[in-house]
């Protein structure tokens, strides 16, 4: 149940394109709230709300550095999300492989 809640928070956070863009930017390296807000033309307060959602989902960590707040990717939750996606990817690959084998077999009997 806990794992499900972790995934729910992560996927809810990832549902917003601005938050996905923030994660993409943080993939290049750490950035302050101000640096993240600049390309969006967003206020610091508005961007901080997005960062808070990402942080509560465990996708981002923040650290106070002087008067700024530095953000970094929080890879642990991304690993959880990737693990879940990989499980379902394998499941669908097996199903599609089975479907392909069925149609290949059927095609062979028609000839």
Secondary structure, DSSP 8 states (H G I E B T S, - for coil): -HHHHHHHHHHHHHTSHHHHHHHHHHTT--EEHHHHHHTTT--HHHHHHHHHHHHHTTSEEEEEETTEEEEEE-HHHHHHHHHHHHHHHHHHHHHHHHHHHHHHHHHHHH-
